[in-house]
Amino acid sequence: MNMTLFPDVVVNGETIPSAAVAAEAQNHTAPKDKPGIAWRKAAQALTIRALLLQEAQARGLDPDPEELAPGRVETEDEALIRALLDEAVNIAPVTDDAVHCEWAKNPERYRSAPLWDVSHILCACDPRDDEERTAAEARAAALLARLHGDAKDFAAAARESDCGSKASAGHLGQLGPNDTVPEFEAALRTLPEGGMTPAPVLSRHGWHIIRLNAIAPGQVLPYDTVRPKIAQALEKAAWARASREFVETLAKSAQITGASLAPI
């Protein structure tokens, strides 16, 4: 990215160098042919950070870093921003009526996790090795061409799998969400009961041919079971709205050049 095309960001007289924006841009997604989007997202994020830190300092807040996880402690800036938002952002408690109203919009949304009865054939490879990946894909495609979708054919072909499940005809048993790698689960979710992936699926382990033997859909959960989860979601959404409004208030009275807080 050519930094000369993008100016420094200045927030109430505080300069955020273009080099800092360029470094932050690595944390933001954008189409490959539109690097300016990542730049604008980065400039916006650093502008908001500067506004919050300036307000925290103006209020005389002191940082008190907290441990976020084992070995991960807040920076002083993170602690200052947290302290500011704790002080400045207030939301009304979520009422029982609000929770029940949200649930009543569509109780079917709140279900237990489904269970999938799954079999697969693995042609193992290191996906980072081009030659190995190509050879394994060709092998998987050849195996797939021999199958007709029925369980008997699948079980026979599974004897050639590189997974230990080949001893049980490729059967992996019952799986739930997050029990497999994301690529495998994403493909699994597209299959009808008794269906098989039309092409091999690549994961970190290699190429998979996946068969969904059966599915047990999740059951609709009782209101009392899901009420705490709904209340937490409503509270989180309200806090996010209030935080955005607080930042917008700071921005309205600020002098900002080189960045915009308009939605990207």
VEXKE-283298 format. One record per residue: y, z, x of N, C-alpha, C, CB in turn; residue in one letter. Coordinates in steps of 0.1 Angstrom, whole numbers, plus 2048, in hexadecimal, padded with zeros to 3 digits. Glycine has a CB too. Layout:
<nodes>
YZXYZXYZXYZXa
...
</nodes>
This chain:
<nodes>
7F480080980080080080C80080980080C7F6m
8157F78068227F680E82C8008098287E880Dn
82E80B81183781680C84581280C835822815m
84980781385780381385B7FE8058597F881Dt
8517FA7FC8547F57EF8588017E58497ED7EAl
85480D7EA8568187E18608237E784881F7DEf
8698277DF8738317E586D83F7E68808317DDp
8748477ED8718567ED87585B7DF87A85D7F8d
86E8667DB87186C7CE87B8787D18648717C7v
8858797C988E8847CB88F88C7BE89C87F7D0v
88C8997BF88C8A27B38968AD7B587E8A87B0v
8A18AC7AE8AC8B77B08B08B87BE8A88C47AAn
8B18AD7C68B58AE7D48AA8B07DD8BF8B87D5g
89E8B37D98938B57E288B8A77E38898C07DCe
88A8A37EF8848967F28758977F488A88F7FFt
86E88F7ED85F88D7EF85D8807F685788E7E1i
85988080385987480A84E86A804855877819p
85185D80684785380183A85580784D845804s
83985A81482C85D81A82486781282E861829a
82B87180D82487B80581F8757F882D887802a
82786C7F28238667E681685D7E882E85D7E0v
8178567F480C84D7F77FF8557F980F845804a
8008617FF7F48698017EF86E7F47F787580Aa
7F88727EB7F48777DD7EE86B7D580087D7D6e
7F285F7D77ED8537D07DE8517D17F58477D4a
7D98567DC7CA8557DE7C285D7D47C685A7ECq
7C98667CD7C286F7C37C38697B57C887D7C4n
7C985D7B47CC8587A67C684A7A57DB8577A3h
7C08477997B983A7977C38307937AE83C78Dt
7C08237967C88187927C080B7947D6817799a
7C380178C7BC7F478F7BF7EF79E7C17E9785p
7B57E97A47B77E57B27C37DC7B47AA7DE7B6k
7C67D47AA7D17CA7AC7DE7D07A77CE7BE7A4d
7DE7DE7A47EB7E47A07ED7F27A77EB7E6790k
7EE7F17B47F07FE7BB7FC8067B77F07FC7CAp
8067FF7B18128067AD80F8107A281C7FC7A8g
80580E79B8028187907FE8267967F6813787i
7F58257A17F18317A87FD8387AE7E682E7B3a
8068307B38128357BA81B83C7AF81B82A7C0w
81D8367A382583C79981E84979482783378Dr
81184979380A85678F80C8617997FB85378Dk
80B85D7A680D8677B081B86C7B18098617BEa
8258637AF8338677AF8368717A483C85B7AEa
83086E79883187678C82B88478F82B86F780q
81F88479481989179782189A7A080A88F79Ca
8268947AB82D89B7B583B8A07AF82F8937C2l
8418977A684D89B7A084B8A8797853890798t
8408A778F83E8B378783B8BF78F8318B077Ei
8348BE79A8318C97A383E8CF7A88288C57AEr
8478C67AD8548CA7B285C8D17A885C8BE7B8a
85D8CC79B8648D379185F8E178E8638CA784l
8528E278E84C8EF78B84E8F979683D8EE789l
84D8F57A384F8FE7AE85E9027AF84B8F77BBl
8678F87AC8758FC7AC8789067A187E8EF7A9q
87290479587590E78A86F91C78E86F90977De
86391C79485D9297988669307A284F92679Ea
86B9287AB87492F7B58819337AF8779257C1q
88692C7A589293079F89093D797897925795a
88493F79288194B78A87E957793876948780r
87D9547A087A95F7AA86B9637A988296A7A7g
86295A7A585495E7A584E95E7B284C95479Cl
8459677B483E9697C182F9647BF83E9787C6d
82A95C7C981C9577C88129637CB81A94C7D3p
8089627C37FD96C7C47F09647C37FE9787BAd
7EC95D7CE7E09547CD7D495B7C97DE94E7DBp
7CC9557C07BF95A7BB7B49517C17BF95A7ACe
7A89587C179C9517C57979487BA79195A7CAe
79693B7BB7929327B17839317B17989257B2l
77D9327BC76E9317BE76B9367CC7699227BCa
75F9397CF75B93E7DC7609357E774C9407DDp
76993A7F076F9327FA77A9297F676492A800g
77F92A7EA78A9227E579492B7DF7859177DAr
7A092C7E67AB9357E27B792C7DF7AE93F7ECv
7BE92F7D57CA9287D17D49277DD7D292E7C5e
7DB91C7DE7E691C7E87F29237E27EA90D7EBt
7FC9267E980892E7E480F9257D98119317EFe
80F9187DC81690F7D280E9107C48179017D7d
80190F7C57F890F7B97FA91C7B27E990D7BDe
7FB9277BA7FD9357B480A9367AD7FB9407BEa
8159307B38229307AD8229287A082C92A7B7l
81C91C7A081C91479481491C789816906796i
80992278C80192978280A93577C7F492F788r
81193C78581994778182494277881F94F78Da
82A93777B83593277383092E76583B925779l
82592776481F92275781B92E74F814919759l
81593975681194574E81D94B74880A94F758d
82994B74F83595174A83C94873F83E954755e
83C93B74284593273A83E92C72E84A928742a
83192B72E82992472482292E71B81F91972Av
82792E70E82193770581C92F6F882B942700n
8109326F480B92B6E88079366DE7FF9226ECi
8089326D180393B6C67F493C6C68099366B9a
7EF9476C37E09496C27DA93E6B87DC9576BEp
7CF93A6BB7C89306B27C29386A67BC9296BAv
7C693369A7C193B68E7B493668A7CC938683t
7AD93F6827A093B67C7A192F67379A947674d
7AD92E66C7AF9226637AF91566C7BB92465Bd
7B69166777B790A67F7AA9056857C190C68Ba
7A290F68979490C68E78C90668378E919694v
78C90C67778390766D7888F9668784911661h
7958F766879A8EA6657958DF66F7A98EA664c
7958E267B7918D96867828D66847948DF694e
77A8E168176C8DF67F7698D76737658ED67Ew
7708D966876E8D265C7718C365C7768D9651a
7798BF66677B8B066776F8A86697858AE673k
7658AE6707588A767274E8B167975A89B67Bn
7478B967073E8C26767338BC67E7378CA66Bp
7308AE67B7268A76837288A669272489967De
7358A86957388A76A47328B26AC7488A86A6r
72F8BD6A572A8C96AD71B8CA6AB7328D66A7y
7158C56B67068C56B67008CB6C27018B66B4r
6F48CF6C16ED8D36CE6EA8C76D66E08DB6CAs
6E68C86E26E48BD6EB6D78B66E66E38C16F9a
6D78A86E86CB8A16E46C08A36EF6CE8926E3p
6B48A06EC6A98A06F66A38926F669E8AA6F3l
6A188C70369C87F70468E88070B6A587670Cw
68487A70567787970C67786C71466B87A702d
67686D72167986272A66E85F734686865731v
66C85273666384E74266C84474A65684773Ds
66884475766F83A76066683576B67C840765h
66B82A77166582577D67082478765E81777Ai
66D82A79367882A79D6748217A967A8387A2l
67D8187AD67B8107B96868167C367E8017B7c
68181F7CB68B8277D369181F7DE6838337D9a
69E8237E16A581D7EC6B28257EF6A980E7E9c
6B88227FA6C58287FD6D081E7F86C782B80Cd
6D78217ED6E08177E76EB8127F16E781D7DBp
6ED81A7FC6F88178066F380C80F6FC82380Dr
6E580A8106E08008196DE7F38116D280581Fd
6E67E98146E67DD80C6D87D680C6F07D3812d
6D17D58176C47CF8186BA7D68106C07CD827e
6BA7E38126B07EC80B6B37EB7FC6B17FA810e
6BF7EC7F86C37EC7EA6BE7DF7E36D27EE7E8r
6C17D47EA6BD7C67E46AE7C57E36C37BB7EDt
6A77C97ED6987C87ED6937D17E16927CD7FAa
6987DD7E06937E67D56977E07C76997F47D7a
6A27DA7C66A67D47B969D7C97B56B47CF7B9e
6997C07BF6907B57BD6827BA7B868E7AC7C9a
67E7C57BF6717CB7BB6727D17AD66D7D67C5r
67D7D77A967E7DD79C67F7D279168B7E579Ba
6867C77956877BC78B6797B57896907B1790a
6717B47946637AF79265B7B878965D7AD7A0a
65C7C578B6547CE7836597CD7746567DD788l
6667CC77266B7CB7656667BE75D67A7CB765l
6657B47656617A775F6527A875A66279C769a
64B7B175F63D7B375A63B7BB74E6347B9765r
6467C174A6467CB73E6497C473164F7D7741l
6437C97276467C371964C7CE71063A7BD713h
6507D97166567E470E64D7EF70965D7DE703g
6407EC7096377F670363380070D62A7EF6FDd
62F80C70862C81771162081571A62A824709a
61680D71660A80B71E60E80372A600803715k
6167F872861A7F07346227F873D6227E372Fd
62B80073863480874062C81274863E810737f
62281874261A82274961281C755610829740a
60D80F75360680975D60F8057695FF7FC758a
61B8007666257FC77062A8097786307F476Ba
62B81477163082077762782578363182B76Da
61B82078461382478F61981F79C60581E78Er
62281579C6298107A86368177AA62A8017A6e
63A8217A26468277A46478307B1649831798s
6538317B665583A7C26588487BE6608347CAd
65784B7B16598597AD64C8607AA66285979Fc
64C86D7AC6408757AA63B87479C6428837AEg
64487079364086F78563686478264C86D77Cs
63385C78D62985178B61B856788628848798k
61986378C60C86978960A86C77A60A876791a
61686C77261586E76461B86375D61C87C760s
61885776261C84A75B62C84975B61784974Da
63284F76464184E76564885875C645840762g
64086075564686974B64E87475263B86F742h
65B87674E66488075366588C74A67187B755l
65F88B73E66089673466C89572C65F8A473Bg
6708A172767C8A171E6898A572767B8AC713q
69389C72569F89E72D6AB8A07236A2892736l
6B48A87286C18AA7206CD8A57286C38B971Dg
6D98A67236E58A272A6E68A97386F18A4722p
6E98A27426EB8A77506DF8AA7576F48B374Fn
6D38A77516C78A97586C389E7626BB8AA74Ed
6CA8937626C888876B6D58847716C187C764t
6D587B77B6E18767816E986E7766DE86D78Dv
6F686D7786FF86776D6FB85976A70D867771p
6F78507746F48427716E78417686F283B77Ee
6DE84A76B6D184A7636D484E7556C785476Af
6DC8597536DF85E7466E785473E6E686B746e
6F184D7446F984373E6F183873870483D747a
6E78347406DE82973B6D582E7306D5824746a
6D083A7316C88417276CE8417196C384E72Cl
6DB84571A6E384670D6E48397056F084C710r
6E282E70C6E48217056D781C6FF6E881670Ft
6CC8237016BF81E6FD6BB8236EF6B4823707l
6B581B6E76AF81F6DA6A18266DD6AE8146D0p
69D82D6D468F8346D56858296D768C83C6C9e
67D82A6E26738206E56798156EE66D81A6D9g
6868156F168C80B6F868B80C70769A80A6F5g
68D80270E68C80171D6997FA72367F7FB722m
69D7FE72E6A97F87346A67E97376AD7FF741t
6AF7E07336AC7D27356AE7CD7436B67CA72Cp
6B47D674C6B57D375A6B47E07626C37CC75Da
6AF7DF76E6AF7EB7766BC7F27776A97E8784p
6BC8007786C88087786C880E7866C881276Dv
6D480D78D6D581279A6DB82179A6DE8097A3l
6D58297A16DA8377A36D983A7B26D284279Bs
6DD8467B66DC84A7C46CE84A7C96E28587C6r
6C484A7C06B684B7C46B083D7C56AE8537BAh
6B68337C06B18257C06B281F7B26A28267C4g
6A98157B06A980E7A369F8137996A67FF7A5w
6A481678D69B81B7826998117776A282877Dh
68D81177268A80B76568781775C67D801766i
68F81875168E82474968982073B69D82A748i
68182973667C82772867E83472066C824728r
68583371568783E70C67C83F70269583D705l
6738487046678496FB66A84E6EE65C852702n
6728596ED67685F6E16838676E366B8686DBa
68A86A6D86968716D969687C6CD6A38686D8i
69B8886D169D8926C76AC8956C66958A06CAa
6B288F6BC6C18916BB6C589F6BA6C68896AFp
6D18A36BF6D58B06BE6D88B46AF6E28B26C6g
6D68C16AC6D88C569F6E78CA69D6CF8D169Cq
6EC8C86906F98CD68D6F98DC68E6FD8C967Fv
7038E26957038F069870B8F768D70A8F36A6l
70890468A70F90B68071D90E68570891967Dp
72690F67B73491167E73691E68773C913671y
73092968473293568C72E93369B72A940686d
72492A69D7209276AB72A91F6B371391F6ABt
7319166AC73A90D6B37499126B273A8FF6ADv
74B91C6AA7599216A87609246B675992D69Fr
75A92C6BF7609306CB7649236D47589396D3p
75B91A6D475E90D6DC76A9066D67519056DCk
76A9056C87758FE6C27829056C57738FC6B3i
7829126C478E91A6C67939186D478C9296C3a
78A9186DE78E9166EC7949086EE7819186F5q
78E8FE6E77938F16E97A28EF6E378A8E66E2a
7A48F66D77B18F56D17BB8FD6DA7B08FB6C3l
7B79086DF7C090F6E87C49076F47BA91D6ECe
7BA9016FA7BC8F97067C68ED7037AF8F370Ck
7C48E76F87CC8DB6F47DB8E06F17C78D46E7a
7DC8EC6EB7E98F16E87F18F56F57E88FD6DFa
7E98FA6FE7EF8FE70B7F48F27137E5906714w
7EC8E77127EF8DB7197FC8D57137E48D1718a
7FD8D57068098D06FF8158D87038078D06F0r
8148E570381F8EE7068238EC71581C8FC704a
81A8EA71E81D8E772C8248DA72E8108E7734s
8208D07278278C37288358C47238208B8720r
8378CC7188458CE71284D8D671C8448D5705e
8478DF72384F8E772D8548DE7388468F3732f
84B8D673D84E8CD7488598C37438428C574Dv
8588BE7378628B57328708BB73185E8B0724e
8708C872E87C8D072D8828D173B87A8DE727t
87A8D474587F8D47538858C77578748D975Cl
87E8BC7548818AF75888F8AA7528778A5754a
8918AF74589D8AA73F8AA8AF74689D8AF730k
8A98BB74C8B58C17538B48BE7628B68D0750s
8AB8B67668A98B37758AF8A677889B8B4779a
8B28A57858B689878B8AB8927938C3899794q
8A588778E89988179489B87379788C88378Bi
89886F7A38998617A788C85D7AE8A585D7B0t
8878517AC87B84C7B286F84E7AB87A8527C0g
87085579F86485879786885978885D86579Ca
85E85778086085877185586176B86184B76As
85986976284F87175B84A86B74E85487F758l
84E85E74C84985774083A85474185184973Ea
83385473682485173782184473E81E851729p
81784574681383974E80783274781083D75Di
</nodes>
